[in-house]
């Protein structure tokens, strides 16, 4: 008999401090028949990127929660269908945005006010994150952005006006749920002193969002036959076996204060609000779900060590969305291997810690490299919460690559946020 896998959605709440403040409990059970039977069950707490649900206040009005199951080819690997039932129109559903452990390397998803705020002519940033790799393609998030300062010769000295574009893709449950976004942003940074060592900026961002659900790959528990095959979808099910797509428009806002005391160091603090217009999303066309506003506070800086080729970088982040709180802070130590300021070679090593609703979630080691105009960063989330058993402590690998075309004629510019 083929190995079978059953994913059962349980209608019960999940503690908000389990790295799933807006998730539901899923039990993954697998069985193999033959001369012996092996059964293993693990309870894990997972969440979709776009609608990870705050089940502390969840009240299901349906006669039963949808029970989802998905089988990978030849039943060799689980394809996880995550909390999709609760996304499809239940009025108590709430959302949580996708995010990056290297939040500092994804400027336009962190704060629209970071648009154009860098030392250079143009910046291209790319990010890739594979969350919970122990589970086949649970969450894969990637972004690419391009931003640049404009009208540099027409603005007051040390003022910066930036524009940018960003595209994001977030795939859940091996592509059963897909979310895609395209954002346009602009920001203006006003110098507060003659040297430009103190600046304040404000940024705006408009986003077109599209979410799609591949109903052809969804299976309900009561469709499963004893031989491992599936019955057709019942007409009474809320979701038909079709491809469903919805879209919406979003508005985001951010502010940033950037400063330096010597021209060689930097410190900054920023705040942003995403989903100001509370866009509505529904796969059923009824009981639409309003995406709640995400409030982000972040700050950091870098401080060269006198008489040494080393620099200390620190940064911190706070997110709050629908009661799901996230705290991240840490730093990195950088060593300059080249004295060429125009084409530097720097090595980075550090770590960040992430906490969710008063629970330690993950330790995030970081290594990085600057080589000329390119900056590469790699992190690996090590789960230390109770989720570590199910995820095998493999929270997710993340890679960032940033290209910044430097200014010519030996111009160094005012120090800008780096981490």
The 8 nearest C-alpha neighbors of each residue, nearest first, counted from 0:
[[1, 32, 2, 33, 31, 226, 3, 227],
 [2, 0, 3, 74, 31, 227, 73, 32],
 [1, 3, 31, 74, 30, 0, 4, 75],
 [4, 2, 74, 30, 1, 29, 227, 5],
 [3, 5, 29, 28, 70, 77, 6, 2],
 [4, 6, 68, 28, 7, 27, 29, 3],
 [7, 5, 68, 27, 67, 26, 8, 4],
 [6, 8, 66, 26, 67, 9, 25, 5],
 [9, 7, 66, 25, 67, 10, 6, 65],
 [8, 10, 11, 24, 7, 25, 64, 23],
 [9, 11, 64, 8, 12, 23, 24, 63],
 [10, 12, 9, 13, 24, 23, 54, 8],
 [13, 11, 54, 55, 23, 14, 10, 24],
 [14, 12, 23, 24, 15, 54, 22, 11],
 [13, 15, 16, 17, 12, 20, 19, 55],
 [16, 14, 20, 17, 19, 13, 356, 21],
 [15, 17, 356, 358, 14, 18, 355, 20],
 [16, 18, 19, 15, 14, 384, 385, 386],
 [19, 17, 16, 360, 355, 20, 15, 386],
 [18, 20, 22, 17, 21, 15, 44, 45],
 [21, 19, 15, 323, 22, 18, 16, 53],
 [20, 22, 53, 52, 51, 19, 54, 323],
 [23, 21, 46, 19, 52, 51, 45, 20],
 [22, 24, 13, 44, 12, 25, 45, 54],
 [25, 23, 44, 13, 9, 43, 26, 42],
 [24, 26, 8, 43, 42, 7, 9, 44],
 [25, 27, 42, 41, 7, 28, 6, 43],
 [28, 26, 6, 41, 40, 25, 5, 42],
 [27, 29, 40, 39, 5, 4, 26, 41],
 [30, 28, 4, 38, 39, 3, 5, 27],
 [29, 31, 38, 37, 3, 2, 32, 36],
 [30, 32, 2, 36, 37, 33, 3, 29],
 [31, 33, 36, 0, 35, 30, 34, 2],
 [34, 32, 35, 36, 31, 0, 37, 1],
 [35, 33, 32, 36, 31, 37, 0, 30],
 [34, 36, 33, 32, 37, 31, 38, 30],
 [37, 35, 32, 31, 38, 33, 30, 34],
 [38, 36, 30, 31, 35, 39, 32, 29],
 [39, 37, 30, 29, 36, 40, 28, 31],
 [38, 40, 28, 29, 37, 41, 30, 27],
 [41, 39, 28, 27, 26, 42, 38, 29],
 [40, 42, 27, 26, 43, 389, 39, 28],
 [43, 41, 26, 25, 27, 40, 24, 44],
 [44, 42, 389, 25, 24, 41, 45, 26],
 [43, 45, 24, 19, 23, 25, 22, 386],
 [44, 46, 22, 19, 43, 23, 81, 47],
 [47, 45, 22, 51, 19, 48, 81, 82],
 [46, 48, 51, 50, 49, 81, 171, 82],
 [49, 47, 97, 96, 50, 95, 51, 46],
 [48, 50, 94, 95, 96, 47, 51, 97],
 [49, 51, 94, 47, 95, 52, 93, 48],
 [52, 50, 21, 46, 47, 22, 94, 95],
 [51, 53, 21, 22, 93, 92, 54, 50],
 [54, 52, 21, 55, 93, 20, 22, 56],
 [53, 55, 57, 12, 56, 52, 21, 13],
 [54, 56, 53, 57, 12, 13, 15, 14],
 [57, 55, 54, 53, 58, 91, 12, 92],
 [56, 58, 54, 91, 55, 59, 53, 92],
 [59, 57, 60, 56, 91, 54, 89, 90],
 [60, 58, 61, 57, 89, 64, 91, 63],
 [61, 59, 58, 62, 89, 63, 90, 64],
 [60, 62, 63, 59, 64, 89, 65, 58],
 [63, 61, 60, 64, 59, 65, 10, 236],
 [64, 62, 61, 65, 59, 60, 10, 66],
 [65, 63, 66, 10, 61, 84, 62, 59],
 [64, 66, 84, 67, 63, 8, 219, 85],
 [67, 65, 8, 219, 7, 220, 64, 68],
 [68, 66, 219, 218, 7, 6, 220, 80],
 [67, 69, 6, 218, 5, 219, 80, 220],
 [70, 68, 78, 218, 217, 80, 79, 71],
 [69, 71, 74, 78, 77, 4, 72, 68],
 [70, 72, 74, 76, 78, 77, 75, 73],
 [73, 71, 74, 75, 70, 76, 77, 78],
 [72, 74, 75, 71, 1, 70, 2, 76],
 [75, 73, 71, 72, 2, 76, 70, 3],
 [74, 76, 73, 71, 72, 77, 2, 70],
 [77, 75, 71, 74, 78, 135, 72, 70],
 [76, 78, 71, 70, 79, 135, 4, 75],
 [79, 77, 71, 69, 70, 135, 172, 173],
 [78, 80, 172, 81, 77, 137, 69, 135],
 [81, 79, 172, 67, 68, 69, 78, 82],
 [80, 82, 83, 79, 47, 172, 46, 45],
 [83, 81, 84, 85, 47, 46, 23, 80],
 [82, 84, 86, 81, 85, 80, 87, 47],
 [85, 83, 65, 86, 82, 87, 64, 66],
 [84, 86, 83, 87, 82, 89, 92, 88],
 [87, 85, 83, 84, 88, 50, 92, 89],
 [86, 88, 282, 85, 84, 281, 283, 89],
 [87, 89, 286, 287, 281, 86, 90, 283],
 [88, 90, 91, 92, 85, 87, 286, 86],
 [91, 89, 92, 286, 88, 288, 287, 58],
 [92, 90, 57, 89, 93, 58, 56, 59],
 [91, 93, 90, 52, 89, 86, 288, 85],
 [92, 94, 52, 50, 53, 91, 290, 51],
 [95, 93, 50, 51, 290, 49, 52, 291],
 [94, 96, 51, 49, 50, 48, 320, 97],
 [95, 97, 49, 48, 98, 94, 50, 293],
 [98, 96, 48, 95, 49, 99, 140, 169],
 [97, 99, 96, 100, 102, 108, 140, 48],
 [98, 100, 102, 101, 128, 97, 105, 397],
 [99, 101, 102, 98, 397, 378, 363, 380],
 [102, 100, 99, 103, 104, 105, 378, 399],
 [101, 103, 99, 100, 104, 105, 109, 98],
 [102, 104, 418, 101, 105, 106, 417, 109],
 [105, 103, 102, 101, 106, 399, 418, 124],
 [106, 104, 102, 103, 108, 107, 109, 124],
 [107, 105, 109, 108, 113, 104, 103, 110],
 [106, 108, 109, 111, 110, 105, 114, 113],
 [109, 107, 106, 105, 110, 111, 98, 102],
 [110, 108, 106, 107, 105, 102, 111, 271],
 [109, 111, 112, 271, 253, 107, 113, 108],
 [112, 110, 202, 253, 113, 107, 203, 114],
 [111, 113, 202, 253, 201, 186, 110, 254],
 [114, 112, 116, 111, 110, 106, 115, 107],
 [113, 115, 112, 161, 116, 186, 111, 185],
 [114, 116, 161, 147, 148, 146, 117, 113],
 [117, 115, 113, 114, 415, 118, 161, 159],
 [118, 116, 415, 119, 115, 416, 122, 414],
 [119, 117, 412, 415, 405, 411, 413, 116],
 [118, 120, 405, 406, 404, 121, 117, 403],
 [119, 121, 404, 406, 405, 147, 148, 122],
 [120, 122, 147, 404, 403, 119, 146, 123],
 [123, 121, 403, 146, 402, 145, 147, 124],
 [122, 124, 145, 402, 401, 144, 403, 146],
 [125, 123, 401, 144, 143, 400, 402, 122],
 [124, 126, 143, 400, 142, 399, 401, 144],
 [127, 125, 399, 142, 141, 398, 143, 400],
 [126, 128, 141, 398, 397, 140, 399, 142],
 [127, 129, 397, 140, 139, 396, 130, 141],
 [130, 128, 139, 395, 396, 138, 132, 397],
 [131, 129, 395, 138, 132, 394, 128, 139],
 [130, 132, 394, 395, 133, 134, 393, 390],
 [133, 131, 134, 130, 395, 135, 129, 136],
 [134, 132, 131, 390, 135, 393, 391, 389],
 [135, 133, 132, 137, 131, 136, 77, 390],
 [134, 136, 137, 78, 132, 77, 133, 76],
 [137, 135, 173, 138, 172, 134, 139, 132],
 [136, 138, 172, 171, 135, 134, 173, 79],
 [139, 137, 171, 130, 136, 170, 129, 140],
 [138, 140, 129, 170, 128, 169, 130, 136],
 [141, 139, 169, 128, 168, 127, 170, 138],
 [142, 140, 127, 126, 168, 167, 128, 169],
 [143, 141, 167, 126, 125, 166, 168, 144],
 [142, 144, 125, 166, 124, 165, 126, 167],
 [145, 143, 165, 124, 164, 123, 166, 125],
 [144, 146, 123, 163, 164, 122, 165, 124],
 [147, 145, 163, 122, 162, 115, 121, 114],
 [146, 148, 121, 115, 161, 162, 120, 122],
 [147, 149, 161, 115, 160, 159, 162, 120],
 [148, 150, 151, 160, 161, 147, 162, 159],
 [151, 149, 153, 152, 154, 148, 160, 159],
 [150, 152, 149, 153, 154, 148, 159, 160],
 [153, 151, 150, 154, 155, 156, 149, 158],
 [154, 152, 150, 151, 155, 156, 149, 158],
 [153, 155, 151, 152, 158, 156, 150, 159],
 [156, 154, 158, 157, 153, 152, 159, 151],
 [155, 157, 158, 154, 190, 195, 193, 152],
 [158, 156, 195, 190, 155, 159, 194, 189],
 [159, 157, 189, 190, 156, 155, 188, 154],
 [160, 158, 188, 187, 148, 161, 157, 189],
 [161, 159, 187, 148, 149, 186, 188, 115],
 [162, 160, 115, 148, 186, 114, 147, 185],
 [163, 161, 185, 146, 184, 147, 114, 115],
 [164, 162, 146, 184, 145, 183, 114, 185],
 [163, 165, 183, 145, 182, 144, 184, 146],
 [164, 166, 144, 182, 181, 143, 145, 183],
 [167, 165, 181, 143, 180, 142, 144, 182],
 [168, 166, 142, 180, 179, 141, 181, 169],
 [167, 169, 179, 141, 140, 178, 142, 170],
 [168, 170, 140, 178, 139, 177, 179, 141],
 [171, 169, 177, 174, 139, 138, 176, 140],
 [170, 172, 138, 176, 174, 137, 173, 175],
 [173, 171, 137, 79, 80, 175, 174, 136],
 [172, 174, 136, 171, 175, 137, 78, 170],
 [173, 175, 170, 176, 171, 172, 177, 213],
 [176, 174, 213, 172, 173, 212, 171, 177],
 [175, 177, 212, 171, 174, 211, 170, 213],
 [178, 176, 170, 211, 210, 174, 169, 171],
 [177, 179, 210, 169, 209, 168, 170, 211],
 [180, 178, 168, 209, 167, 208, 169, 210],
 [179, 181, 208, 167, 166, 207, 209, 182],
 [180, 182, 166, 207, 206, 165, 167, 208],
 [183, 181, 206, 165, 205, 164, 166, 207],
 [182, 184, 164, 205, 204, 163, 206, 165],
 [185, 183, 204, 163, 203, 162, 111, 164],
 [184, 186, 162, 161, 202, 203, 114, 163],
 [187, 185, 202, 112, 161, 201, 114, 160],
 [186, 188, 160, 200, 201, 159, 161, 189],
 [189, 187, 200, 159, 199, 158, 198, 160],
 [188, 190, 158, 198, 199, 200, 191, 187],
 [189, 191, 198, 195, 158, 192, 157, 197],
 [192, 190, 197, 198, 189, 195, 193, 199],
 [193, 191, 195, 194, 190, 197, 196, 198],
 [192, 194, 195, 191, 190, 196, 157, 156],
 [195, 193, 196, 192, 157, 197, 190, 191],
 [194, 196, 190, 192, 157, 197, 193, 198],
 [195, 197, 259, 258, 194, 198, 192, 413],
 [198, 196, 258, 191, 195, 257, 190, 192],
 [199, 197, 190, 257, 189, 191, 256, 188],
 [198, 200, 256, 188, 189, 255, 257, 190],
 [201, 199, 188, 255, 187, 254, 189, 112],
 [200, 202, 254, 112, 186, 253, 187, 255],
 [201, 203, 186, 112, 111, 253, 185, 252],
 [204, 202, 252, 185, 184, 111, 251, 186],
 [205, 203, 184, 251, 183, 250, 111, 252],
 [204, 206, 250, 183, 182, 249, 251, 184],
 [207, 205, 182, 249, 181, 248, 208, 250],
 [206, 208, 248, 181, 180, 247, 249, 182],
 [209, 207, 180, 247, 246, 179, 248, 206],
 [208, 210, 246, 179, 245, 178, 180, 247],
 [211, 209, 178, 245, 177, 244, 246, 179],
 [210, 212, 244, 177, 243, 176, 245, 178],
 [211, 213, 176, 243, 242, 175, 214, 244],
 [214, 212, 242, 175, 215, 216, 241, 243],
 [213, 215, 240, 241, 217, 216, 242, 212],
 [214, 216, 240, 241, 213, 217, 242, 239],
 [217, 215, 214, 213, 218, 175, 69, 240],
 [218, 216, 214, 215, 69, 67, 68, 219],
 [219, 217, 68, 67, 69, 220, 216, 222],
 [220, 218, 67, 66, 222, 221, 68, 217],
 [219, 221, 222, 66, 223, 67, 68, 218],
 [220, 222, 223, 219, 224, 66, 230, 218],
 [223, 221, 230, 229, 220, 219, 224, 218],
 [224, 222, 229, 221, 220, 228, 227, 230],
 [225, 223, 227, 228, 226, 229, 222, 230],
 [224, 226, 227, 223, 228, 229, 3, 222],
 [225, 227, 224, 228, 0, 223, 1, 229],
 [226, 228, 224, 225, 223, 3, 229, 1],
 [229, 227, 224, 226, 223, 230, 225, 222],
 [230, 228, 223, 222, 224, 231, 227, 218],
 [229, 231, 222, 223, 232, 224, 228, 221],
 [232, 230, 233, 229, 222, 240, 218, 234],
 [233, 231, 234, 230, 240, 239, 222, 236],
 [232, 234, 235, 236, 231, 239, 222, 230],
 [235, 233, 236, 232, 239, 237, 238, 231],
 [236, 234, 233, 237, 232, 238, 239, 231],
 [235, 237, 238, 234, 233, 239, 232, 65],
 [238, 236, 235, 239, 283, 234, 87, 65],
 [239, 237, 236, 240, 214, 283, 241, 282],
 [238, 240, 241, 214, 237, 236, 232, 234],
 [241, 239, 214, 215, 238, 232, 242, 217],
 [240, 242, 214, 215, 239, 243, 213, 238],
 [241, 243, 213, 214, 212, 215, 244, 240],
 [244, 242, 212, 211, 241, 213, 282, 245],
 [243, 245, 211, 210, 212, 242, 246, 209],
 [246, 244, 210, 209, 211, 282, 243, 280],
 [245, 247, 209, 208, 210, 244, 248, 207],
 [246, 248, 208, 207, 278, 209, 249, 279],
 [249, 247, 207, 206, 208, 278, 250, 246],
 [248, 250, 206, 274, 205, 278, 207, 276],
 [251, 249, 205, 275, 274, 204, 276, 206],
 [252, 250, 273, 204, 272, 274, 203, 275],
 [253, 251, 203, 272, 271, 202, 111, 204],
 [254, 252, 271, 112, 202, 111, 110, 270],
 [253, 255, 201, 112, 270, 200, 269, 202],
 [256, 254, 269, 200, 199, 112, 268, 201],
 [255, 257, 199, 268, 267, 198, 269, 200],
 [258, 256, 267, 198, 197, 266, 199, 255],
 [259, 257, 197, 196, 266, 265, 267, 198],
 [258, 260, 265, 196, 264, 262, 261, 266],
 [259, 261, 262, 264, 196, 258, 265, 263],
 [262, 260, 263, 259, 264, 196, 265, 258],
 [261, 263, 259, 264, 260, 414, 413, 196],
 [264, 262, 261, 414, 265, 259, 303, 260],
 [265, 263, 302, 259, 301, 262, 261, 303],
 [266, 264, 259, 300, 301, 414, 258, 415],
 [265, 267, 300, 258, 299, 257, 259, 301],
 [268, 266, 257, 298, 256, 299, 258, 300],
 [269, 267, 298, 256, 297, 255, 299, 257],
 [268, 270, 255, 297, 254, 296, 298, 256],
 [271, 269, 296, 254, 295, 253, 297, 255],
 [270, 272, 253, 295, 110, 252, 294, 254],
 [271, 273, 294, 252, 293, 251, 253, 295],
 [272, 274, 251, 293, 292, 275, 252, 271],
 [275, 273, 292, 277, 276, 250, 249, 251],
 [274, 276, 250, 277, 273, 292, 251, 272],
 [275, 277, 274, 278, 250, 249, 292, 251],
 [278, 276, 290, 274, 289, 275, 291, 279],
 [279, 277, 289, 290, 276, 249, 247, 248],
 [278, 280, 289, 288, 287, 290, 277, 281],
 [279, 281, 288, 287, 289, 278, 245, 282],
 [282, 280, 287, 283, 284, 88, 87, 288],
 [281, 283, 87, 284, 243, 245, 88, 280],
 [284, 282, 285, 281, 87, 88, 238, 237],
 [283, 285, 281, 282, 287, 286, 88, 280],
 [286, 284, 283, 287, 88, 281, 282, 87],
 [287, 285, 88, 90, 89, 288, 284, 281],
 [288, 286, 281, 285, 280, 88, 279, 289],
 [287, 289, 280, 279, 281, 290, 88, 90],
 [290, 288, 279, 277, 278, 291, 280, 287],
 [289, 291, 277, 94, 278, 288, 279, 93],
 [292, 290, 277, 289, 321, 94, 293, 320],
 [293, 291, 274, 273, 275, 320, 294, 272],
 [292, 294, 320, 273, 272, 319, 291, 295],
 [293, 295, 272, 319, 318, 271, 292, 320],
 [296, 294, 318, 271, 270, 317, 272, 293],
 [297, 295, 270, 317, 316, 269, 318, 271],
 [298, 296, 316, 269, 315, 268, 317, 270],
 [299, 297, 268, 267, 315, 314, 269, 316],
 [300, 298, 314, 313, 267, 266, 315, 268],
 [299, 301, 266, 265, 313, 312, 267, 314],
 [302, 300, 312, 265, 311, 264, 313, 266],
 [301, 303, 264, 311, 310, 304, 312, 300],
 [304, 302, 310, 305, 309, 311, 264, 301],
 [305, 303, 307, 310, 309, 306, 302, 308],
 [306, 304, 307, 303, 308, 309, 310, 302],
 [305, 307, 304, 308, 309, 303, 310, 335],
 [306, 308, 309, 305, 304, 303, 310, 334],
 [309, 307, 335, 334, 310, 306, 304, 336],
 [310, 308, 334, 307, 333, 304, 303, 335],
 [309, 311, 303, 333, 304, 302, 332, 312],
 [310, 312, 332, 302, 301, 331, 303, 333],
 [313, 311, 301, 331, 330, 300, 332, 310],
 [314, 312, 330, 299, 300, 329, 301, 331],
 [313, 315, 299, 298, 328, 329, 418, 330],
 [316, 314, 328, 327, 298, 297, 299, 329],
 [315, 317, 297, 327, 326, 296, 328, 318],
 [316, 318, 326, 296, 295, 325, 297, 327],
 [319, 317, 295, 325, 324, 294, 320, 296],
 [320, 318, 324, 294, 323, 293, 322, 325],
 [319, 321, 293, 323, 322, 292, 95, 294],
 [320, 322, 323, 291, 319, 93, 94, 292],
 [321, 323, 320, 324, 319, 53, 20, 21],
 [322, 324, 320, 20, 321, 319, 21, 325],
 [325, 323, 319, 356, 318, 355, 322, 320],
 [324, 326, 355, 318, 317, 354, 319, 356],
 [327, 325, 317, 354, 353, 316, 355, 318],
 [328, 326, 353, 316, 315, 352, 354, 317],
 [329, 327, 315, 351, 352, 314, 316, 326],
 [330, 328, 351, 350, 313, 314, 352, 315],
 [329, 331, 313, 312, 349, 350, 314, 351],
 [330, 332, 349, 312, 348, 311, 347, 333],
 [331, 333, 311, 348, 347, 310, 349, 312],
 [334, 332, 347, 310, 309, 346, 311, 345],
 [333, 335, 309, 346, 345, 308, 336, 310],
 [336, 334, 345, 308, 337, 344, 309, 346],
 [335, 337, 344, 345, 334, 338, 346, 343],
 [338, 336, 344, 339, 335, 343, 345, 340],
 [337, 339, 340, 343, 336, 335, 344, 342],
 [338, 340, 343, 337, 342, 341, 344, 371],
 [341, 339, 343, 342, 338, 337, 411, 344],
 [340, 342, 339, 343, 371, 405, 409, 411],
 [343, 341, 371, 339, 340, 372, 370, 344],
 [344, 342, 371, 340, 339, 337, 370, 341],
 [343, 345, 370, 369, 337, 336, 335, 371],
 [346, 344, 335, 369, 334, 336, 368, 343],
 [345, 347, 368, 334, 333, 367, 335, 369],
 [348, 346, 333, 367, 366, 332, 368, 331],
 [349, 347, 366, 331, 332, 365, 367, 333],
 [350, 348, 331, 365, 330, 364, 332, 366],
 [349, 351, 364, 365, 363, 329, 330, 331],
 [352, 350, 329, 363, 328, 362, 330, 364],
 [351, 353, 362, 327, 328, 363, 361, 329],
 [352, 354, 327, 361, 360, 326, 359, 362],
 [353, 355, 359, 326, 360, 358, 325, 357],
 [356, 354, 325, 358, 357, 324, 16, 18],
 [355, 357, 16, 324, 358, 15, 325, 354],
 [358, 356, 355, 354, 16, 359, 324, 325],
 [359, 357, 355, 16, 354, 356, 360, 17],
 [360, 358, 354, 384, 361, 353, 355, 357],
 [359, 361, 384, 354, 353, 383, 18, 382],
 [362, 360, 382, 381, 353, 383, 380, 352],
 [361, 363, 352, 381, 380, 351, 353, 364],
 [362, 364, 380, 351, 350, 379, 352, 381],
 [365, 363, 350, 378, 349, 379, 351, 362],
 [366, 364, 378, 349, 350, 348, 377, 363],
 [367, 365, 348, 347, 377, 376, 349, 378],
 [368, 366, 376, 347, 375, 346, 377, 348],
 [367, 369, 346, 375, 345, 374, 347, 370],
 [370, 368, 374, 345, 344, 373, 371, 375],
 [371, 369, 344, 373, 343, 372, 368, 374],
 [370, 372, 342, 343, 373, 369, 344, 341],
 [371, 373, 403, 402, 404, 370, 342, 405],
 [374, 372, 402, 370, 371, 401, 369, 403],
 [373, 375, 369, 401, 368, 400, 370, 402],
 [376, 374, 400, 368, 367, 399, 369, 401],
 [375, 377, 367, 399, 398, 366, 400, 368],
 [376, 378, 398, 366, 365, 397, 367, 399],
 [379, 377, 365, 397, 364, 396, 363, 380],
 [378, 380, 396, 395, 363, 364, 397, 381],
 [381, 379, 394, 363, 395, 361, 362, 382],
 [380, 382, 362, 361, 392, 394, 393, 363],
 [383, 381, 361, 392, 387, 394, 384, 360],
 [382, 384, 361, 360, 387, 381, 392, 385],
 [385, 383, 360, 386, 387, 382, 359, 17],
 [386, 384, 387, 388, 17, 383, 382, 389],
 [385, 387, 384, 388, 389, 390, 43, 17],
 [386, 388, 392, 390, 382, 391, 385, 389],
 [389, 387, 391, 386, 390, 385, 392, 43],
 [388, 390, 391, 387, 386, 43, 41, 42],
 [389, 391, 387, 392, 393, 388, 133, 131],
 [390, 392, 388, 387, 393, 389, 133, 382],
 [393, 391, 387, 382, 390, 381, 394, 388],
 [394, 392, 391, 390, 381, 395, 131, 382],
 [395, 393, 380, 131, 382, 381, 130, 392],
 [394, 396, 130, 131, 380, 129, 393, 379],
 [395, 397, 379, 129, 128, 378, 380, 130],
 [396, 398, 128, 378, 127, 377, 379, 129],
 [399, 397, 377, 127, 376, 126, 128, 378],
 [398, 400, 126, 376, 125, 375, 104, 377],
 [399, 401, 375, 125, 374, 124, 376, 126],
 [400, 402, 124, 374, 373, 123, 125, 403],
 [401, 403, 373, 123, 372, 122, 124, 374],
 [404, 402, 122, 372, 121, 405, 119, 123],
 [405, 403, 120, 119, 121, 372, 402, 122],
 [406, 404, 119, 403, 120, 407, 372, 118],
 [405, 407, 119, 410, 120, 404, 408, 409],
 [406, 408, 409, 410, 405, 119, 411, 341],
 [409, 407, 410, 406, 411, 405, 341, 412],
 [408, 410, 407, 411, 406, 341, 340, 405],
 [411, 409, 408, 406, 412, 407, 405, 341],
 [410, 412, 409, 413, 118, 406, 414, 341],
 [413, 411, 118, 410, 414, 119, 406, 415],
 [412, 414, 415, 262, 196, 411, 195, 118],
 [415, 413, 265, 412, 262, 264, 263, 259],
 [414, 416, 117, 413, 417, 116, 265, 118],
 [417, 415, 418, 300, 267, 265, 414, 266],
 [416, 418, 415, 103, 300, 301, 312, 104],
 [417, 103, 314, 416, 312, 299, 313, 300]]
